[in-house]
Amino acid sequence: MIPFLNFKDLNVSYKKKLMAAISEVIDSGRYILGPKVVEFEKEFSKYCLVKHTIGTGNGLDALNLIIRSYKELGVFKEGDEILVPANTYIASILSISENRLKPVPVEPDLLTYNIDVEKIEQNITKKAKAILVVHLYGQVGYSESMKRIAKKYNLKIIEDCAQAHGAVYKGKKVGSLGDAAGFSFYPSKNLGGLGDGGAVTTNDQKLADMVRLLRNYGSHKKYLNEYKGINSRLDELQATVLLVKLKYLDRENVIRRKIARSYISMIKNPLLILPSASYDLAHVWHLFVVRTAKRDEFQKYLLKKGIDTLIHYPIPPHKQRAYKEWNKMIFPISEKIHDTVISLPLNPTMTAREVSKVIAACNDYGK
């Protein structure tokens, strides 16, 4: 069986280094907001070419804290609108509604699965304050056109980088393209920890200061609380794990791109619609998503062939019970995507034989 993803395999090659790093943290006696968090924040800032990184408990909190911080700074207020892709994972939208702002779903581009920039302007009202651009599946969703629209309407650009660690747009890495960005370090991510973790990146000093304060009970100094903050801190153990793995992120992304190129060039089945990349460095292939009309049949077929797959994501946000007020809304492009997408195995631990087996099975489907 070719697993969709094996967490053990992802980390076994780094086990000795990880164990040594974890032992160092245990021996230090510093487990929360210690030197490893400081070091990781510094190194990740260098990697993304930004001035500030603030570690958080997870990726959703990172987005929550960005929006909350803009509220505290007077940039956003309750009832303001943030444009967001209609086909994103629900976390992107939760971060908006959690802060009592209004998510405005915008249809994606069927070719890239990212927000359709040509549809952004028609969804902008006087209440619009930001675009939350999601680099879905690992491909950059930002563009110069988006930047021009944001400038025209005085909108912030917030990046959801949960699936795109290391992706590059015109020489700049995600996390440095907009006004602020949220990252997730969930174990399956291109840069994943051994548990939950996240981070905010930004070049905005005031925003960074506010995020740091809010993530720690609204306090810069113990027992002095300036705001009604939350507890969302990247811990020392996850920080030291991420420090080890950050050194290998670009190398692993190269492997991901190589596998994706093999899939794209060698899967020739007309029953499968393959993904596309605007250019090589703009996609880090967190997921390799194909579309097919008979998805359930295709998934069962691959399972019989010994190939595990996943569906990201079967139900669009506007059809979820959590957003029942949206259930009668219609987003035909998003619905088409959610009804037909299926993710093939793609990760840095795959062997050439496994890649070839996936390609052969895809080509034999329907014969």
N, C-alpha and C positions, 0 to 999 in steps of 0.2 A: 504493500500500500504506500502510495506517495501522499503523505499528510499535507494538508493545506499549509500548516505551520507547526513546527515543533519547537516550543520555547527552550527546551533543553539543548537542542542542536544549535540554536541561535547563540547560546552562551558558553557552550562547552569548550570552545577554542580559547576563551578568555578566562577559564576557570581559575587557573593558578594566579593570574594577575588580580582577578576579582577577589579571591580569597585573601590575598595579601593586603589588598586595599581595605577590605571589610575588617580584617584583623586590626589594621592600624586605627580604624575608627573605634572599634571596641576598646582597644587599649588606651585611646585618648580620653575616654570618659565624656566626650562632647558629642551629643547626639542630635541636638536641635540648634539650627542657626549657628553652626560652628565654622571652623576654617575650611572644611571641604565644600560647604555651600558657597562660601565667599570665593573660593578658588574656581569652582564650576561656573559661577556667575561671570567671573572674569574671563575664563577661557571660552565660554559660549558667546560672550560679547565679541571677543576677537574673531571667533569663527563666523558669526553673522555680520561682522563689521558694523556693530552698533555701540552706542555709548553705555547702555544699561541693560542688564539682565536681572530679573527678579524671580527667584525660584518660588514655585507654588506647589500646593498639594496635588494638583492634577490639572489637566488641560481645560476642563470646563471652568474651574476656578480662575484660571488665567484670563479667559475671556470675560467672565463675570467681573473680575477685579478691574479690567480695563474700562469697562462700561461704567461700573460703579465709581471709579476714580474720576472719570470725565463728569459724572453727575456732581460729585463733591467739589470739583473745580469750577462748576458753573457752565460747563460746555454743553452738557446734556441736561434735560429735565424730564420728569415723568410725562409720558404721552408723546414724546418725540419719536420719530421713526428711523429705523435702520433697515436699509435694503440688504437682503440676504438671498442666496440661491435657494430656489424652491425645492431642489433635490438633494440638499445637504443632509448630513446626519443631524439628528434632532438636537444634539448638544449646541450647535451653533445658534439655533433659534432659542433654546432654553436660556442662553446667556442674556439674550435681549429681553425676553418676557420676565425673567427673574428680577430684572432691574426696573420693571414696570415701564419699559419702552415698548413701542409697537414694532414687531417684525413685519417687513413688507416683502413677501416672497416674490422673486423674479425668476422667470424661466431660464433654464440653462441653454447653452449651445449644444446641440445634439452630437456635434463632432468631438468636442473636448470635454463635455459634461460639466464644464465650469460655467459660471454666470455669464449670460449673453450680454455683453457690454452694450450692444445696440438696443437692448430693451431697458437699460437702466434709466435713461433720461425720461422715458414716458411714465415711469413709476415714481418720479420725484415730486413731492409736494412741498408746501411751505414748512411742514413739520419735519422734513427729512434732515438728519444730522450726520449720517454716516453710511458708508458701504462696508458691509462685512464680507470680504472676499475670501472664499474658501478654496484653497489649493487642493481640490478634490482628487483622490486616488494618487496624489503625488505630483500633479502637474500644476505649474504656476497659473493662477487665474487672473493675476494683475496684468495691466497693459498701460501703455502711454495714453490710450483713449480714455481709460478709466481715470487716470490721473487728471486729464484735462476736464473731464466731467466733474470730478470732485472739486477741482479748483474753481470751476465756473459757478458751482452752487454752494461753495464753502462747506464741503462735506469732509469729515474725517474718513480715512481708509484704515480699517482694522483688518489685519490678516489672521485667518485661522490656518495655522501652519501644522496642525496635528498630524497630517499625512505627508508632509513635504520637506522634512529636514534635509537641508543641503541643496535643494533645487535652486536654480540660478536664472535670473532674468537680466539680460544685457549686462553681465558682469557683477550683478548684485544678488546676494542670497536672499531667499525669503526670510522674513523677520526684520528686514531693513527696507522693504519697499514702501510700506505705508507709514502711518503715524504711530502705530503700535501693533504688536502681534502676540498671539497666544500659541504656545506649543504644548503638546502632550508628550509625555515620556512613558506612556503605557507600554508594557513589555513587547507588544507586537509591532511597535512603531519602528521606523528606520533607525532612530536613536531611541532605544527602549531601556528602561530600568528593570529592576527585579521586583517591581511593584508600581504603585501609582506615583506620578510626579508630573510637574508642568513648569512652565516659565512664561514670563512676559518679557518681550524685548521692545526697546524704544530708544529714540534719541532725545526724547522730551524729558528734561530734568524734573519739571513739576509733576508730570504724570508718574515718573519712576518713584519719586518721593512719596506720592500718595499711595501707589500700589504697595510699596514696602510697609507703609504705615497700616493700611487696611488689612494686609495679609496676617498681621500680628496683633489682632485684637484692637486695631486702631491706635497702636501704641509704639512710640519710638523708644520710650524709657519705661522699664518695668513698673507696673502699677499706676502709670499716668496714661490715661486713655483719652485721646483727643477726638476720636470718632467711634461710632458703633461698628467696629471692624469685625473680622472673622478670623478663624484659625485655619490658615492654609499655607503651610510652610514646607518647602522641599526639605526632607530630612537629610542628615549627614550620610546615612548609608546609601540612599539613592544617589546623592550627589557624587559620592566616591565611585559608585558603579558607573555613572554617566561620564565621569572624567576618564575612566579606563576606555569606555566604548567610543567616546567622541573621537579619539585618535584614529579609529578605523571606519568612521562613518563614510568618508568620501570613497574609500576603497570598496566598501560594501555597496555603495550606490553605483559604482562602476560595474560590479557584478550584476546588479539588478538590471542595469541598462543593457548589458550583453545578453542576458536571458530574454529581455523584452524584444530586442532586435531579432533574436532567433525566432521567437514566436511570430512576430510580424512578417518576417521574410519567408517563413516556411509553413505557416498554417494557411492553407489555400481553399478552405471549405466555404462555398458560397452561403451556407446556412448560418455561418458565424460572422458577425460584424465586429471587426477588430478595432481596438482603440488607436488613436493617433496622437502624435506629439508635435507641438509647434516647432521645437528643435531639441536636440539631444539633451542638453544640460537643464532644460526647463522641466524635465520630468525625472523623478527619482523612483517611479514605479513601486510605490508602496503597495499598490494593487494593480493587477493586470485584469481588466474587466472587459469581457466580451458581451455582446448581445445576441440573443437568439429567440425566435418566436416560440419555440417549445422548450422553454427553460427547464421545467421539471423533468421532462423526458431526457434532455441532454445531461442534466445532473445525475440522474439515475444511471444513464449509460456510462458516464465516466466512473461512477462508483463501482460498477461491475468490472470496469477495466483497471480497478485499483488506484483510482485518482480521486482524492478528496477535493471538494470545492466549497465555497461559501457564497452567500448572496448578500451583497452590500448595496442597497438595503431593500428589503421586500415591500415595505410600506412607506410611502412618502409622508413627510411631516404633516401635510394638510389633511391626511386621512387618518391620523392617529387620534385616539380617544382624548389624549392630553390636550389636543387642540380641536375639540369638537365644534367650536365656533367656526372652524374653517372647513368642516367636513363636506359642505356643499360646494366649495370652491372647485374650480376646474383648472388644472395645469396640464394640458395634454402632453407636452414634451416631457415633463418630469414623470408623469404617470407611465409614459412609454418606457422611459429609462428604468424606473423601479420595477416594471412588469417583466422586463427582458434581460436585465444584467445578471451576470454570474462571474465570479472571480476565480481564475485559474491559479494554481500554486505558482508563486514566484517569490523566492527569497534567496539570500546569499549562500545558504547551506545546500542548495540543490546541486546534484551531480549532473554531468553532461548526459548520462544515461536517462536520468529522470526527466530532464528537459526534452529529450528525444521521444520518450514514451508519451509525454503530454501532447507533443506535436503530432505524433502518429495517430493517437486516439482521436484528436480533434479532426484530423483529415479523414479518418475512417467513419466518422459519425454520419449517419443517414444513408450509408451505402448498403 
